[in-house]
Amino acid sequence: RKEDAVWIGTLDVITCRKTSVRLELVDRFLDNGLEVLGVQEHRVVHSEDLKVEHHQEGVRFISVSAWRNGSGASVGGVGALVSRKAYDSICLMRGFGSRILLISFSGNPRTSVVVVYSPTEAASDEEAEEFLRNLRDAIATTPPTI
């Protein structure tokens, strides 16, 4: 394991609505020496465009809200756990709809992470098209690596 490497991962958590589950996720994040962990389907509903939760050792959980389905259950939601070092180097963070989160980090080269929760084949054509429009917007917004 190189000391100067930046470790990035992704995880479909299925749910981390309970604070205790997010704390456990943060513990595993720290145990594994990650800098960034993309999180899909967290199912945490909130009113902010982007929510930033502060956790131990400077870890932040940045999230785009999940949504409520017709039965009132929370569904989806994307986010990222970032280390203190990674958080301090963020030059852009933005949600695109409820399924896409873009985070760009300053550096040489600049690094961007796009976390997505795409619709399944059971989704309507309109939902799939909206997702694709938002994904194109996220890619177009991503800063160059220079």
C-alpha positions as CSV (number, residue, x, y, z in Angstrom):
1,R,0.0,0.0,0.0
2,K,1.6,3.2,-1.1
3,E,1.7,6.0,1.5
4,D,0.9,8.7,-1.1
5,A,-2.0,6.9,-2.7
6,V,-5.5,8.2,-2.3
7,W,-8.0,5.5,-1.5
8,I,-11.5,5.9,-2.9
9,G,-14.4,3.4,-2.7
10,T,-18.1,3.0,-3.3
11,L,-20.8,1.2,-1.4
12,D,-24.6,0.6,-1.8
13,V,-25.5,0.8,1.9
14,I,-29.2,0.0,1.2
15,T,-30.0,2.2,4.3
16,C,-28.2,4.2,6.9
17,R,-31.2,6.3,8.1
18,K,-30.2,5.5,11.7
19,T,-27.4,7.6,13.1
20,S,-25.9,4.5,14.7
21,V,-25.5,2.9,11.2
22,R,-23.8,6.0,9.9
23,L,-21.5,6.0,12.8
24,E,-20.6,2.3,12.1
25,L,-20.0,3.3,8.5
26,V,-17.6,6.0,9.6
27,D,-15.8,3.6,11.8
28,R,-15.3,1.2,8.9
29,F,-14.3,4.1,6.7
30,L,-11.6,5.1,9.2
31,D,-10.5,1.5,9.8
32,N,-9.8,1.0,6.1
33,G,-7.9,4.3,5.6
34,L,-10.2,5.6,2.9
35,E,-10.2,9.3,1.8
36,V,-13.5,9.2,-0.1
37,L,-16.4,6.7,0.0
38,G,-19.3,7.1,-2.4
39,V,-22.6,6.0,-0.8
40,Q,-25.7,5.0,-2.7
41,E,-29.2,4.4,-1.4
42,H,-28.7,5.9,2.1
43,R,-32.4,6.6,2.5
44,V,-31.9,9.7,4.6
45,V,-34.5,12.4,3.8
46,H,-33.6,16.0,4.5
47,S,-34.6,19.4,3.2
48,E,-31.2,20.8,2.4
49,D,-29.8,20.8,-1.2
50,L,-26.7,19.3,0.3
51,K,-26.3,18.2,3.9
52,V,-23.0,18.0,5.6
53,E,-22.8,15.9,8.8
54,H,-19.6,16.2,11.0
55,H,-18.3,12.9,12.5
56,Q,-15.2,11.8,14.5
57,E,-11.7,12.6,13.3
58,G,-13.0,15.2,10.9
59,V,-14.9,12.8,8.7
60,R,-17.9,14.4,6.9
61,F,-20.9,12.8,5.4
62,I,-22.1,14.9,2.4
63,S,-25.5,13.9,1.1
64,V,-28.2,14.6,-1.4
65,S,-31.6,13.8,0.1
66,A,-33.5,10.5,-0.5
67,W,-37.1,10.9,-1.4
68,R,-40.5,9.4,-0.4
69,N,-42.2,6.9,-2.6
70,G,-46.0,6.5,-2.9
71,S,-46.2,4.6,0.3
72,G,-44.2,7.2,2.3
73,A,-41.1,5.0,2.6
74,S,-37.7,6.7,2.0
75,V,-35.9,5.6,-1.1
76,G,-32.5,6.3,-2.7
77,G,-30.3,9.2,-1.8
78,V,-26.6,9.5,-2.6
79,G,-23.7,10.9,-0.6
80,A,-20.0,10.5,0.2
81,L,-17.9,10.1,3.3
82,V,-14.8,12.2,3.1
83,S,-11.8,12.5,5.3
84,R,-10.8,15.8,6.9
85,K,-7.9,16.1,4.4
86,A,-10.3,15.4,1.4
87,Y,-12.9,17.8,2.8
88,D,-10.4,20.6,3.1
89,S,-9.5,20.2,-0.6
90,I,-13.1,20.3,-1.9
91,C,-13.4,23.0,-4.6
92,L,-16.9,22.1,-5.8
93,M,-19.8,20.0,-4.4
94,R,-23.2,19.9,-6.0
95,G,-26.2,17.7,-6.3
96,F,-28.0,17.1,-9.5
97,G,-31.5,16.0,-8.8
98,S,-31.9,13.4,-6.1
99,R,-29.7,10.8,-7.7
100,I,-26.3,12.4,-8.4
101,L,-23.6,14.1,-6.3
102,L,-20.5,15.7,-7.8
103,I,-17.5,16.5,-5.6
104,S,-14.3,18.0,-7.0
105,F,-11.1,18.2,-5.1
106,S,-8.3,20.7,-5.8
107,G,-4.9,19.3,-6.4
108,N,-2.5,18.3,-9.2
109,P,-4.3,16.7,-10.9
110,R,-7.7,17.9,-9.9
111,T,-9.9,14.9,-9.0
112,S,-13.7,14.6,-9.3
113,V,-16.0,12.0,-7.9
114,V,-19.5,11.5,-9.2
115,V,-21.8,9.4,-7.0
116,V,-24.9,8.1,-8.8
117,Y,-28.0,6.0,-7.9
118,S,-29.5,5.2,-11.3
119,P,-33.1,4.2,-12.0
120,T,-33.8,0.5,-12.5
121,E,-35.5,-0.8,-15.6
122,A,-38.8,-0.6,-13.7
123,A,-38.6,3.3,-13.7
124,S,-40.7,5.3,-16.1
125,D,-39.1,6.7,-19.3
126,E,-39.5,10.2,-17.9
127,E,-37.5,9.3,-14.7
128,A,-34.8,7.7,-16.8
129,E,-34.5,10.7,-19.1
130,E,-34.4,13.1,-16.2
131,F,-31.5,11.0,-14.7
132,L,-29.6,11.1,-18.0
133,R,-30.1,14.8,-18.3
134,N,-28.8,15.4,-14.8
135,L,-25.9,13.0,-15.5
136,R,-25.0,15.0,-18.6
137,D,-25.2,18.2,-16.6
138,A,-22.9,16.8,-13.9
139,I,-20.3,15.7,-16.4
140,A,-20.5,19.1,-18.2
141,T,-20.0,20.8,-14.8
142,T,-17.0,18.7,-13.7
143,P,-13.9,21.0,-13.7
144,P,-11.0,20.0,-15.9
145,T,-8.2,18.1,-14.3
146,I,-5.6,20.7,-15.1
